[in-house]
Amino acid sequence: MSAPAPPSAGAFPSPPGGFAPAPPPSTRRNAELLLLAAAALVTTVSLFLVEASQEQSITWEIAKYGVAYLCLYGIAHLAVRRFAPFADPLLLPVVALLNGLGLVLIHRLDLADEQRAIYNSWTIPSPDANQQVWWTGLGMVVFIVVLIALRDYRTLARYSYTLGLVGLVALAIPAILPSRFSEINGAKIWIRVPGFSVQPGEFAKILLIIFFASVLVAKRDLFTAAGRHFLGMEFPRARDLGPILAVWLVCILVLVIEKDLGTSLLIFGTVLVMLYIATERVGWLIIGSGLLALGFVFAYQLFGHVRVRVETWLHPFDDYNNTGYQISQSLFGLATGGLAGTGLGSGRPNQVPFAKTDFIIATIGEELGLIGLAAVLVLFLVFVVRGLRTALAVRDSFGKLLAAGLSFTIAIQLFVVVGGVTKLIPLTGLTTPFMSYGGSSLLANYALLGVLIKISDAARAPAPVRKKEPPAPLEVATTELLRRPEARPQE
């Protein structure tokens, strides 16, 4: 038998150069859109479940939350598609679901407040869920402004000292204001004017993270200089401890003057983690932990409000009707929820003071149970892991430290919040990111999300391809006179 004839040249055409062109890089924006639709579905169904369990008539009034949710995140998706097309497709959907679940729980607590007001013949309060939708809309504006204005996140390093100074001033303003303009529930962390209040510490944490990321990159030799070896570990020299001592002193002042345990823990913990990432030295973690313990022992011995927090943490039932009431009700709610929870709208989370803000985790644990609370914590874990993945993928050191710092500050804040609600650590007064009621936290966290998405876009974008310049036309090409080498005379 004769061998089969080879295929003709036209059967498998080869492009010029002999190689097929590379496929266009995938942006995964359609996957993001699909996940956003799933988050919108979960939020809308949860709202209807709350209405049904509260024996409310399901009207178009409840639909406004779902429509507002769809519009806001649809606009956010279009902004990401336009200004950060290669960003991680999971960051925005995870935030959308967390924010949606927070809106559902705030609406559920609004219904409980309405029923209590009707039972006691009080004036029915205005629903906080409406205000939360407005704050989410303003957060989206901040998010989109960051995407548009921050063309290159590396420009933040140029203004790092200015941003750090602004962050310190923002932390200090509530401390120097009179108590009537800055104090709520014993903590001087607000700026209050008639009809408006803001918590500047929420924005200060982002500015300080940018500052420390820039300083650690620029002064890395200072932090990685030769140190002393002890127990198989390398510790920094005493002369190099200045920056961490300065941060420690600022955090102690925040704890003492503003009575804000949460912010001091958050700032110091984030800076300590960034130091470890920049230097890879366990010695910084040991020294930082020792300074943290020393600072709290010092504050416990000298300041009464710190002793009250610690005593309430250790013995919450000793003063049940006063300082221990909040944490006791939180523990009762978590115990009532059990494994599967009482169901959305079927518990009594309004028995916990500040259930919409500091203790929204207790609301989740009571009505969604351990399973639902674990699912929410997994969502936060996904957000943090994707942020750390961005830090690993981005090419420059500033971007790596900035993305890691922004991701870890969410993780540390969540640990502090959940630890306080479950009595693992003393109560701190921090809010749960993207879920708790309040404008300052939402605006600051959406700004954080915008910066992280811009870093993710730079990390995932394909490397630019340099175009080869076409050869110059023959009539304008330069010419060169070549001479033949002269023959040497033979000897």
N, C-alpha and C positions, 0 to 999 in steps of 0.2 A: 504494500500500500504506500502510496506517495504521502509525504508529510503535508500537513495542512498548510495552506498558504498563509503567510504572515498578514496581520491586519493592515489595511491600507492606512496611509498617513492621515486621512481625514476621519478615521474611526475614533481616535482619541486625540483630539487636537491639543497641542501643547502651546501654552501662551509664550509670548516672546521672552527669551531668557531661559526657557526650559523649566520654570518653577511656577506652580499655581499661586495666585495671590493669597495672602493670609486672610482668613475670615475676619470680618469686622469685630472688634471687641464687644463683649456683652456687657450692657449696663445694668441688667437685672431690674430695670424700672417696672416692667410688667409684673414681675414677682412681687415687688413692693406694693403695687396697686392691688393685686389680689389679696395680699395679707391685710391691707388697710380695709378692704371690703369685708373680710372675715371679722376684723376688729369691730367694724361698724355693726355687723350683724349681731355679734355677742352683746354689744352695748345696748342695742335696741331691744333685743329679746329680754335682757336683764331688766330694763326699765318696765316692760310690760309685766314681767313676773312680780316685780315689786308692787305694781298697781293692783294686780290680781290678788296677791296675798293680803293686801291691806283692804280688800273689798271696796276698792275705788272703781268708779265707772271709767272705763278706758275711753278717753276722748282725744280729740286732736291736740289738746293742750300738751299731752305727753310727747306727741310727735315732733314738737318744736325742738326738743333736745336732740332727737335723732337727726333731724334735718340740719340743725346747726352743726352737729358733729360731722356729718357728711361734707358739708360745704367747707368747713375749716380745714379738714384734713385733705380734701380734694385740692384745695388751693395750695396747701403745703406740699403735696405730692408734685404738683405742676412746678412749683418753685424748685424743688430738688431736681426734677427732670431737666429743668432749664439751667440752673446755676451749679449743680453738683451731680452731673449725670452718672458718675462712676462710684457714687457713695454706697456704703454698705446698705443693702436692701432690707435689713432687719431692724435697724435703729429706730426709724420713724414708726413702723407698725407696732413695735413693742411699747413705745411711748404712747401711741394712740390707744392701745388696749388698756394700759395702766391709767391713763387719764380718763378713759371712758368708764372704767370700773369705779374710779373715784367719784365721777359725776353721778353714777347710779347710787352709790352709798350715801352721798350728800343729799340726793333727792329722797332717799328712803328715810334719812334722819329728819328732813324737812316735814315729811308726813307725820312722823312721831311728834315733832314740836307742834304741828297744827292740831293734832288730836289732844295733846296735853292742854293747849290753850283753850280749845273748845270745852274740855271737861272742867277746867277751872274758871271759865268765863273771862278769860284774858283776851287781849287783843291778839289776833292771829298774826304772827310775824311774817315778814316777807321771805319768800323761799331763797335760801342761799344758793341753790342750784342755778338760778338765773344769773346771780352774780358770778358764779364759777364759770358759766359759759362766756360771760363778758371777759373775765380774766384770761380764759383760754384763747379768746380772740386776740387780746392784746399780746399774749404770749406768742401767737402765730405771727403777729406783726414784727415782734422782736426777732423771732426766728428767721423770717424772710429778709429782714434788714441785714442780719448778720451774713446770710448767704450772699446777698448782693454786694454789700460794702466790703466784705472780707475776701477780696480777690485772691490773696495769698496770705495764709495764716502766718507765714514767717515774718510779715511786717510787724506783727505784735511784739516781736523781740526787740525792735528798734525803740519802742516806747515802754519797755518793761519797767524802768525805774519810775516813770510817770504813773503808770498803772498801779505799781506797788504803793506809791505814795497816796494815790487816790483811795486804794483799798484800806490803808491804815487810817486815813481820815474818816472814811465811811464807818469803820469800826469805832472810832473815838467819838464821833458826834453824839450818839445817844448817851455816852458816859458824862459828857459835859453839860448836857441839857438838863433843865429842871425836871423833876420826877413826873410832873403833870404832863410834860411833853414827850416823855420817853419810856415811862414805866407801865407795864401791863402784867398783872399777876406776879408782881415782885421782881421781874426781870427788866432791866433798863436796856432794851435792845431795839426800841422803836423810835421813829420820828413821827410824832402825832401833831397834826394841825386839824382844825375843824373840817370834818367831812373827808379826811384823807389820812392815811397812815402807811408807812413803809418800813420795812425791816432791812436796813442797809447791809447788815452782815451777810445776807444771802448773796448780794452782788460782790461784796468784798472778798468772799472765798474764791471766786473765779479770777478776780484781778490779782490776788496774791499767788494763785497757782501759776498764772502767766509769768509773774515776776520771778518766782523761784525756779521755774523751768528755764528761763533765760539766764539767770545767775548761775545755776548749776552747770549749764553748758559752757558759759563763758569762763567760769572759774573752776573748771573741773580739776585742774592741776592742784588747786588748793585743797580740795577734798580728798584727792587720791594720793597726796604726798606720803612719803614714807612715815610710818607710824611705829608703834610698839607692839610686839607680839606677846600675847598672854593667853595661855590655855589653848594654843593652836589657832588663835584668831588674831587678826590685825586690827588694832584700835587706832583712831586718829590721834595726832599730836595735840597737846593741850592748847597750843597756839592757834589750832585750826577749829576750835570749838566755838568761836565767836558767833557765826551765823545761827547755829542751832540754839545757843544760849539766848540770842536776841529773840528768836521765835518763841522760845519757852517763856521769856519774860513777858512778851506781848500776850500770850495765852493766859498767863497767871493774872495779868492786869484785867483782861476781859472777864475772867472768872470772879475776881474779887470786886471790881468796881461795877460791872454790869450784871453780876450774878447770873452769868450765862455759862453753865457747864457744857452745854452741847456744842456751842461754837468753838470754845477753847479745845475740846477734844477733837473736833473735826479738823481744825486748822493744823494743830500739832501732829495729829496722826497722818494727815495727807503729806505734810512736808517731810515727815520721817520716812514714809514710804518712798517719796521721790528721791530723797538722799540715798536710800539703799539701792534704788534702781540705777542711779547715776554712778555710784561707787562700787557696788557689789560687795560692800563690807558689812558683815554682821555686827561689827563693833558699833556702828552708828545706831542700829536698832537697840542694842543693849544699853548704850549710853542714853538714848532718847527715852527708853522705857523707864530707866532709873530716874531721869529728870522728871518724867510725868508722875511717877509715884511720889517722889520727893515734893513736888509742887502740891499735890492733893493732900498729903500729910500736913504740910505747912498750912494750907488753906483750912483744913479741918480743925486744926488747933487754934486758929486765930479768928475765924469768922463763923458767926452763928448760923447763917443761912446754909452754909455747906454742911454743918453738923445736922441740921434738920433734914436735908436731903439724904444723908447717909443713914440716920436713924429711921427715917421712913422706909428706906430700902431694906434695912435689916429687920425691922419690926413693924410692918405696915398695919397690923391689927391692934397694936397697943393704943393707937390714937385713931381708931376707925372713923369716928365722926368728924375728924378735923383733917390733919395732914395725910392720914392713911386712906381716906375715903376713895380717892381717885384710883390708886393702884389696886385697892381691894376690889372695887367694882370691875376693874379690868380683868383681874384674875377670875372672878366669878363668871364673867361673860365668856372667857376662854374655856372654862370648865363646862359651861352650859352648851357651848358649841360642839364640844367633843370631836369626834372623827369627821363626821359629814356635815355638821352644822345644823342650825334650826331651819335654814332656808331663807332666801332673800325676802325680807319684809316680815318674817315670822318671829324674830327675836326681840330683845329689849336693849339694844345697844345704846339707846338714849339715856340709860341710867348712868353711863360713864361720863363724867364731865369732860368737855372738850373732845367729844367723840368725832367731830368733823375735822379736827386739826391734829393735835398731838396724839390722839388715841384712835385714829381711824384703823390702825392695825387690829385693835381689839374688836372693832365692828366687823372686820373681815373674819377674824377667828370665831366670833359667835355665830354669824349667819352662814358662813361658808365652811366652817370647821377647819380642822387641821389640813384636810385635803385642799381646800380652797386657799388657805394661807400659804401652804407649800407651793401651790401653783403660782401665786403672786410672787413669792420669793424666787421661783425659777425664772419668771419673766425678768426680774431685776438681775438675776445671775446672767441671763442671756445678754442683757444690755451691757453689763460690765465686761463679760468675756469678749463680746464683739468690739468694745472699746479697746481692750488690751490687744486684741488681734490687730486692730488698726495701728496701735503703737509699735507692734512688731514689724508691720509691713511698710510703714512710712520710712523714707530714706534718710531724713536728716535727724540729728540728735534732738533739736528743739522740739520737733513734731513728736518724737517718741516720748519725751518727758511730759509734754503738754497733754497728749492723749492719755498717757498712763495716769497722770495726776487728776484729770477730769473724770476718768473712769473710777479711780479709787476713792475719790471724794463721795461719789454716789454709794459705793460699797460701804464706806465707813459710816456715812450718814444713816444708811439702812440698818447697819449693825447697832448703832447707838439707839435708834428709834425702837427697833424690835427688842433689843436688850432691856430698854427701860420699861416697855409695856409688859414684858414677861417677867420682870423682876430679876433679870440676870445682872444688870448694873443699875445704879441710881438713875432716876428720871432726869432727863436733860431738857425737855421742851422743844426739841427739834421736830420738824414735820416730815412726813413721808414724801419723798420726791414724786411729783406728777400726780399724786393722789389726794393729798390733804387739801382742805379748803384754804384759800388765801392767795393774794395776788403776788406778793414779793417772791415767794418760793416758786410759783409757776413761771413768772417772768425770768427769774435768774436761771432756772433749769432749762427753759427753752433757749436762752442765750448759750448755755453750756452745750445743749444738743446741736445748735447751729455750728459752733466751733468744731465739735467732734465730727460732724458730718463733712465739713470742709477738709479736715485732716484726712478723713476716710476717702474722700474723693481724690485727693492728691496721692494717697497710698495705692489706690486701685486703678488709677488712670494708666493707660499704656505709655511707655516711654516715647517721647517725640521722635519721629523719624526725620532725619535730615534729607532734604531733597537734593538729588544730584543736579548740579547746574548743567544745562544743555551746552553742548559745544558751540563756540562762537561761530557765526557764519563765515564762510571762506573769504568773503570780500573784506571783512574787518579783522580777520585773524592776523596776528603778528607774525612776522617772518624773521628768520635768523640766518645770517650768512655763515655757511659752514665751509671751512678750508681743509683741503687735503693736507695731511702732514707731509713735510718735505722729506724726501728720501735722504738718508745719511750717506755721505760718500764712503765707498768701500776702502778699507785700508789695504 
